[in-house]
Amino acid sequence: MIRVALETQFARGTSTGLGVYASELAAALRARDDVEVVELADERFDLWRFDRRLYWDQLRVRRLAHAAHADIVHFTGGTLPWNPPHPCVVTLHDLTWLRGANRGRQYVRWYFGRVQPRLVRAADAIVVDTAAAKADVAQGLGVENGRIEIAGAGVDQAFFGLQHTAEPGLVLAVGTVEERKDLLTAVRAVALVPGARLICAGPFTPYADSVRAAIARLGIKARVDLLGYVPEQRLLELYARASALVFPSRYEGFGLPPLQALASGVPVVASDIPVLREVLGDCALYAPTGDETGFARQLRRALAPDDAGKAMIARGRVRARTFTWQGVAARLVDVYKSLM
C-alpha cells in the first residue's frame, strides 16, 4: 500500500481545470486497493488570489505535506514549495507564464514564469498531460525526457449521461477569461454568424475588460453573455443546451473543455494547434489561431451539421471514452512505484 499525499486545494473555492484534475484524480486513486490518499487541502481559503496562492505554495502545503508522513507527495497545480519533501511528483499542465502566453502583473509573471520553473526542476518526477506538453516542458525547462511522464487527463462520466437538448445557435465557451484563451476571437467570430449567440463560463481576469469593450464595439451585447465562474451543475446544464463549443485558445497543455464537449455530443470548433490535434483528433473542426473569419466559417458548419458532421460527433463520443481518470491513476501509480 502506497501512502500518497495529494494536493487537492485547487478543488476548493473557485475550481477551474486544476480543481477538476485534483478532485477527479483523488477519487480515482481512492478507488484502487493499492493506494492510500491523504489530501493536502485547507477549507478556509480560495487560491484564486495571488497572495493566497503564494502562501499556499511556500508555507501551508509544505507543512501539510510533512505532517502527512506519506511515501510520495504529489503536487497537482504545477508549482512546488522551496525545498520540497522527497520523493515528490509535480503535475505541470503547461508553461503558460514561461511562454508569455498571459501577460498579468509583473510579480505574477516573475513568480510563475521565473521562480517556479527553477523550483519544479527539483521534483523527482514531472508529470504532463500530453506528448505535446512533454516536448514543450523538456525544451522550456531544459530537463531530460526521462524525467517527464505522460499521464493524461480524463472526462467525468456525467458528461456522457447528459440529455442533450441543443438550443439553435447557442455557442458555448468554457475556461478562464484570460489572454491565452483568446475569447476575443470567439466574440468576433460569433459577430460574423447571424443568429449565433455566445455564452462564456469561466472566472474573470483583467482581460475580461478587453472582451467587454470588443462586445460593445461590435454591437452584440444582446448576443453575448459572460457568466463568470459557474458551479459544476450549472456547467453541465450549459453543455446540455449548447449547439457548439468554441475553443480558440492559443496555448494549452491539454484542453479539457473541448474533450468534455465531445463526451456531451457537442460539436467543437478549436484552434489548430498540436496539443488539440493530439487530444481531439479528427473529431473537431479546426481554425487558425486568432482567425475570426476561419472560426466563423467552422461555427456555421458546427451549428448546422451535415451527415459528415453528425458522424464526427459520434466519433467524438467514442474518442472521449478513451480518456478515463482510472487510466490516469494507473499511470501515476506506476510513477509512484518507480520512485520508491
Rosetta blueprint (number, residue, H / E / L):
1 M L
2 I E
3 R E
4 V E
5 A E
6 L E
7 E E
8 T L
9 Q H
10 F H
11 A H
12 R L
13 G L
14 T L
15 S L
16 T L
17 G H
18 L H
19 G H
20 V H
21 Y H
22 A H
23 S H
24 E H
25 L H
26 A H
27 A H
28 A H
29 L H
30 R H
31 A L
32 R L
33 D L
34 D L
35 V E
36 E E
37 V E
38 V E
39 E E
40 L E
41 A L
42 D L
43 E L
44 R L
45 F L
46 D L
47 L L
48 W L
49 R L
50 F H
51 D H
52 R H
53 R H
54 L H
55 Y H
56 W H
57 D H
58 Q H
59 L H
60 R H
61 V H
62 R H
63 R H
64 L H
65 A H
66 H H
67 A H
68 A H
69 H L
70 A L
71 D L
72 I E
73 V E
74 H E
75 F E
76 T L
77 G L
78 G L
79 T L
80 L L
81 P L
82 W L
83 N L
84 P L
85 P L
86 H L
87 P L
88 C E
89 V E
90 V E
91 T E
92 L L
93 H L
94 D L
95 L L
96 T L
97 W L
98 L L
99 R L
100 G L
101 A L
102 N L
103 R L
104 G L
105 R L
106 Q H
107 Y H
108 V H
109 R H
110 W H
111 Y H
112 F H
113 G H
114 R H
115 V H
116 Q H
117 P H
118 R H
119 L H
120 V H
121 R L
122 A L
123 A L
124 D L
125 A E
126 I E
127 V E
128 V E
129 D L
130 T L
131 A H
132 A H
133 A H
134 K H
135 A H
136 D H
137 V H
138 A H
139 Q H
140 G H
141 L H
142 G L
143 V L
144 E L
145 N H
146 G H
147 R H
148 I E
149 E E
150 I E
151 A L
152 G L
153 A L
154 G L
155 V L
156 D L
157 Q H
158 A H
159 F H
160 F L
161 G L
162 L L
163 Q L
164 H L
165 T L
166 A L
167 E L
168 P L
169 G L
170 L E
171 V E
172 L E
173 A E
174 V E
175 G L
176 T L
177 V E
178 E L
179 E H
180 R H
181 K H
182 D L
183 L H
184 L H
185 T H
186 A H
187 V H
188 R H
189 A H
190 V H
191 A H
192 L L
193 V L
194 P L
195 G L
196 A L
197 R E
198 L E
199 I E
200 C E
201 A E
202 G L
203 P L
204 F E
205 T L
206 P L
207 Y H
208 A H
209 D H
210 S H
211 V H
212 R H
213 A H
214 A H
215 I H
216 A H
217 R H
218 L H
219 G L
220 I L
221 K H
222 A H
223 R H
224 V E
225 D E
226 L E
227 L E
228 G E
229 Y L
230 V L
231 P L
232 E H
233 Q H
234 R H
235 L H
236 L H
237 E H
238 L H
239 Y H
240 A H
241 R H
242 A L
243 S L
244 A E
245 L E
246 V E
247 F E
248 P L
249 S L
250 R L
251 Y L
252 E L
253 G L
254 F L
255 G L
256 L H
257 P H
258 P H
259 L H
260 Q H
261 A H
262 L H
263 A H
264 S H
265 G L
266 V L
267 P L
268 V E
269 V E
270 A E
271 S E
272 D L
273 I L
274 P H
275 V H
276 L H
277 R H
278 E H
279 V H
280 L H
281 G L
282 D L
283 C L
284 A L
285 L E
286 Y E
287 A E
288 P L
289 T L
290 G L
291 D L
292 E H
293 T H
294 G H
295 F H
296 A H
297 R H
298 Q H
299 L H
300 R H
301 R H
302 A H
303 L H
304 A L
305 P L
306 D L
307 D H
308 A H
309 G H
310 K H
311 A H
312 M H
313 I H
314 A H
315 R H
316 G H
317 R H
318 V H
319 R H
320 A H
321 R L
322 T L
323 F L
324 T L
325 W H
326 Q H
327 G H
328 V H
329 A H
330 A H
331 R H
332 L H
333 V H
334 D H
335 V H
336 Y H
337 K H
338 S H
339 L H
340 M L
